[in-house]
Amino acid sequence: MKFIHAADIHLDSPLRGLSAYPDAPAERLRTATRDALEQLVSRAMDEAVDFMVIAGDLYDGDWRDFNTGLFLVRQMGRLRQAGIDVYLLYGNHDADSEITKRLELPDNVHVFSSSKAQTLRIPPLQVALHGRSFKQAATTENLAASYPPPVPGWFNIGVLHTALEGSTSHASYAPCSVAELDAKGYQYWALGHVHTQWVRQGEPTIAFPGNLQGRHIRETGPHGALLITVDAGDVRSIEPLWVDVLRWAELVVDVSGCSDWAGAVRAVGQSLQGLLAQQVGERPLAVRVQLQGRSTVHTALLAQPTQLRQEVLAQAIALDAERLWIEKVCVQTQAPVQVPAHQGDGLAALATLHGLALGALEDADFLQELRRGLAPLWGRLPAEVLAASPELQALRDGPIETLLADTLPLLLARVEQKEV
């Protein structure tokens, strides 16, 4: 017996971080989650699986129009024609309280009830699936506690959308512990909600397949689903099915050995070439480039962010314009440890200013006064401006120390560039 365990498809969820740039491939970004689901369905048909489990967040909240639902019906219809049933559980993003539009799905799609835990059986395979959909998006009760006991002699699968214990990067919905899942007596737990693939094989096997398609820079690396093979009631193999159509990557470039601008740009190009060479297949890469290290080119890199981005874009285009897209260029370099010998009042003043700036980060009275000074400015900003700018919200709500640490190097670099 073979089945596919998928979750967190987030159909028609936008890919964030690239669409604001004129060089971004807008059409491919717009359809990425659809393309990943279409590939998953094709893999299910190629593998001739017996059924598919989707453990929550098939949707991404309410639809803008019915095209989302029509696309889903088309893909479920392909599985129906291949004789593959789907067992679908709704998570926080597609809870009954979240989705106002719905289309009747084909009869091969079986949806778990949201009113109570339910067991769906596949008699020819002697498989019992136990699950409960979310009724409310913010479901914080332990749903697993109400799941029924296993069906004796059958292969029991628990389907659950949960943060599970210790997953601090995701909202704590339907929390439960690994020990609780172990005690239930099922053979396999098909979980959803955590967007990183994680598998613990044993009795029982517990798995998160991760989301089907990475949607932003915090979801780097391969994404997809799991192909599970069961023999004589035991899980024999678990194989990742990478069906994502675009991948996000963070590329750290050490420029400590670069003495000028051109050398730093060449180092980025060489690192991008190495990143491409490591990839299997032809998927495009959305890359965040992070420049690090102590270098004499530190000031120039900080002071010319627009020029730097264009230089990095040019390197990517020269290597492979169809596969390399630059999400962001971050300068995290530092000035050389030894300050150049002072030559004249200008450099002496810069050295003094640099020392004062570093001291400000550790001056509690100064930081408190700065908070008080900024507070009226936030109050004068129109609410719609704040709502439309996550960056401004982060500046308003984040620690003042972070704001200073991010801002001072750029200010110093610009002053230095004008003085030297």
Buried (B, 14 or more C-beta within 10 A) or exposed (E): BBBBBBBBBBBBBBBBBBEEBEEBBEEBBBBBBBBBBBBBBEBBBEBEBBBBBBBBBBBBBEBEEEEBBEBBBEBBBBBBEBEBBBBBBBBBBBBBBBBEEEEEBBEBBBBBBBEEBBBBEBEEBBBBBBBBBBBBBEBEEBBBEEBBEBBEEBBBBBBBBBBBBEBEEBEBBBBBBEEBBBEBBBBBBBBBBBBBBEBEEEEBBBBBBBBBBBBBBEBBBBBBBBBBBBEEEEBEEBEBBBBBBBBBBBBEBBBBEBEEBEEBBBBBBEBBBEBBEEEEEEEBBBBBBBBBBBBBBBBBBBBBEEEBBBBBBBBBBEBBEEBBBBBBBBBBBEBEEEEEEEEEEEBEEBEEBBEEBEEBEEEEEBBEEBEEEBEEEEEEEEEEEBEEEEEBEEBBEEEBEEBBEEEBBBBBBBBBEEEE
